[in-house]
Amino acid sequence: MEVWVVKIGTSILRGSEKNSTKNVIKSFCESISNFISKENKVVIVTSGAVGLGCKKLLLKNRPNELSHLQAIAAIGQVNLMTLYEKEMNKFKQNIAQILITKADFNTRKSFENASKTLRKLIDLNVIPIVNENDTIANEELKYGDNDTLSALVALAINAKKLILLTDINNLYSKDPKENIDATPIREVHDDIQLNEIKSSNINSNNIGALKRGWGTGGITTKLIAAEIATKGGVTVQLADGRDNQNLKKIFNNEKIGTIFYPCDKPIGNKKSWLSHAIQSVGDIIVDDGACFAIQNKGASLLLVGIINTIGNFSTNQPVRILNKDEKQVAKGITSMSSDSINSILRNKIKKSSSQIVVHRDVLVLS
């Protein structure tokens, strides 16, 4: 048995004049049901609530104002889940709706609770259908795209593969709409190659420029999702969801689109959560010795290596660890508040060289 996550983007679910949203969902549900019949499990991460809400109200453009977006999402979410349920019922498959914001993953306990809920639904032979909770989330609580969310869901359930269905056939070296010499990238074998693609293309606004009007993501967010998932040991496959046959081909292990292979040494579920699922509330600036020990010796951050702090944070909160140039080198959960650290620094209290501020078990390199 294998557990796969399938992320379906807004641009796909909106359909076209020749292929309605209903038919798009019908085709995906058929492919997913067939895959499940072979004793596999699937979690669907779906976009489309805002897009379908706009379509239902005959809006030609996606609203920008937050409360307007939330209202449209509430309308579209009902329509979206109704379509999924109707089609899955034809294949005698039960579904469950899971709406998530950043707050639901922001502590280790809440992340584990979400993981347990998803796993229990899978054990009950129910297909979880996950979407960001656009109806109530403000900008601080939003991931902003379901690509990132789908990668975190894949980590939460230890999925074998994450499928990103979008409206391009694969990753390119450049934006193919603006560069005739753009070449397809069929496979990304490691994080080194992935980082090279990100730096050479996103920074030059090539791939990063490919952003769709109705969705909130683009290729940039898909590269980030691929990085999150592959570092956690999950294979990622990006493919064109406009072709109804492509999902079937992927379920049959055909190498279409772009495949991102998992890292040889995954950082693990806990550190993946720490690295990507939570937002830091403050910064700790450390000296060169502490930087070297953290980056090269797998050391914890000790009090003796701290120069300064930025922001206010309490114990057991996530913080960034910065070098003297204020560039991030790591992220972790602090065992001391900013007030306690600053009091020691300000009053030049003798610091114990062994006092741990961020333990290596809750510290991940950037």
Secondary structure, 3 states (H helix, E strand, C coil): CCEEEEEECHHHHCCCCCCCHHHHHHHHHHHHHHHHCCCCEEEEEECCHHHHHHHHCCCCCCCCCHHHHHHHHHHHHHHHHHHHHHHHHHCCCEEEEEEECHHHHCCHHHHHHHHHHHHHHHHCCEEEEEEECCCCCCHHHCCCCHHHHHHHHHHHCCCCEEEEEECCCCEECCCCCCCCCCCEECEECCHHHHHHHHHHHHCCCCHHHCCCCCCCCCHHHHHHHHHHHHHCCCEEEEEECCCCCHHHHHHCCCCCCEEECCCCCCCCHHHHHHHHCCCCCEEEEECHHHHHHHHHHCCCEEHHHEEEEECCCCCCCEEEEECCCCCEEEEEECCCCHHHHHHHHHHCCCCCCCCEEECHHHEEEC
